[in-house]
Amino acid sequence: MTRGFDVSLDELDADIRSDTVDIIEEIAKWRPSAQQWSRIEPILDRLEKALLESDQEKIQAAVVELELASPFRVPPVRRPEPDKNAERELAERQDRLDRMVHKISDGGRDDDQRRDQGRR
């Protein structure tokens, strides 16, 4: 589950921010199989941790890993039969990706922080 980032992402290098958002948005277009998700999700976990720590080097490393995990770069292994939960899982994963893009694009501020800032 995507958490609010504890640090301001305003200081994140513009190119790193752009690359990060681009790859997350691209993942949503991949429609990866469950097997591919099992490879992608740990990388997303590392990316989220790097964002929480505002560690630009680790963020870049995770972005590169995600780019290399693209199903268009890795020859697909036999695709499993679709399962009954695939659509629900896809929706949950899409929601996770959307929340990540929103948080990165918005500098890591959560809804409460934006509301408080708007009152000033």
C-alpha angles and dihedrals in degrees: 000000000000113000129199109268112251093212132055112262090199088099092055111118109260093233092050091048091049094047091048094051091044095054093045091051089047092053089060088060095050097074089206123202121245089260091054091047089055086062097041101046097064088052090051088050090053090047092052091049091049090050091050089052092042086229104161094187092055091043090055091047092052091048090053090048090051091049090052091048091061111129086226090063100040117060107243118252114222105304112238122231112273113264129218094251096050097103093047091047091047090052091049092049092047089051090052091051092047092051091050093051091047093050094045094046091047094052095255096291116142125220093267092052092049091049092049091047091051091056093059 
